[in-house]
């Protein structure tokens, strides 16, 4: 019985960790890529904060075509006059960011 309880507790802990990993991975990626330099609090210039972006992107939930468009748009070289940090994102990183924002950016 003791082993079963221990395995159950481990399983629950693992399940909880797995449900928060995408959010942590995206915030860690945001930190690694320097996103918070402009999109942190306070933001740089007129850049929206991560929270403001998440609020905007939330309306895209369930709209795959629009989400795909945002993913492509994020990496475009002419976006906002050229943002080197955006341009350096891989397609996979851009997708993780956009989907993270659509899901609330938390």
C-alpha positions in Angstrom: 0.0 0.0 0.0 2.9 2.4 0.8 4.4 1.9 -2.6 1.1 2.5 -4.4 0.6 5.7 -2.5 4.2 6.8 -3.3 3.7 6.0 -7.0 0.4 7.9 -7.0 2.0 11.0 -5.4 4.8 10.8 -7.9 2.4 10.5 -10.8 0.3 13.5 -9.6 3.5 15.6 -9.2 4.7 14.6 -12.7 1.3 15.4 -14.2 1.3 18.8 -12.5 4.8 19.5 -13.7 3.9 18.6 -17.3 1.0 20.9 -17.4 3.1 23.9 -16.4 6.2 23.0 -18.6 5.0 24.7 -21.8 4.4 28.0 -19.9 7.7 27.8 -18.1 9.5 26.9 -21.4 8.0 29.9 -23.1 8.8 32.3 -20.3 12.3 30.9 -20.2 12.5 31.3 -23.9 11.3 34.9 -23.5 14.0 35.6 -21.0 16.7 33.8 -23.1 15.7 35.8 -26.3 15.6 39.1 -24.5 11.9 39.7 -25.1 11.4 41.2 -21.7 13.9 43.9 -22.5 11.1 45.5 -24.6 8.0 43.6 -23.5 8.6 43.5 -19.8 7.2 45.8 -17.1 7.8 48.6 -17.7 7.9 48.1 -21.5 10.4 49.9 -23.7 8.9 52.8 -25.6 5.5 51.9 -27.1 6.1 48.1 -27.0 3.2 46.2 -25.4 4.0 44.1 -22.3 3.7 40.3 -22.4 0.4 40.7 -20.5 -1.0 43.1 -23.1 0.1 40.8 -26.0 -1.5 37.8 -24.3 -4.7 39.8 -23.8 -4.7 40.7 -27.6 -3.8 37.2 -28.7 -6.4 35.5 -26.5 -9.1 36.4 -29.1 -7.3 34.1 -31.5 -8.0 30.9 -29.5 -9.4 28.2 -31.7 -8.7 30.2 -34.9 -5.9 28.2 -36.4 -5.6 30.2 -39.6 -5.1 33.5 -37.7 -2.7 31.9 -35.3 -0.6 30.6 -38.2 -0.7 34.1 -39.7 0.6 35.6 -36.4 3.4 33.1 -36.2 4.6 34.0 -39.7 4.1 37.7 -39.1 6.2 37.7 -35.9 9.3 36.7 -37.9 8.9 39.1 -40.8 11.8 41.5 -41.3 9.7 44.6 -41.8 7.6 44.2 -38.7 7.8 47.5 -36.8 10.7 48.7 -38.9 12.7 45.5 -38.2 13.1 44.0 -34.8 16.3 41.9 -34.8 15.1 39.8 -31.8 12.0 38.9 -33.8 14.0 38.1 -36.9 16.3 35.8 -35.0 13.5 33.6 -33.8 13.3 30.2 -35.4 9.9 29.1 -36.8 9.5 26.7 -33.9 10.3 29.5 -31.3 7.9 31.9 -33.0 5.2 29.2 -32.8 5.8 28.5 -29.2 5.6 32.2 -28.4 2.4 32.8 -30.3 0.7 29.7 -28.9 1.9 30.7 -25.4 0.4 34.1 -25.8 -2.9 32.7 -27.2 -3.1 30.6 -24.0 -2.6 33.6 -21.7 1.2 34.0 -21.6 1.4 32.5 -18.1 
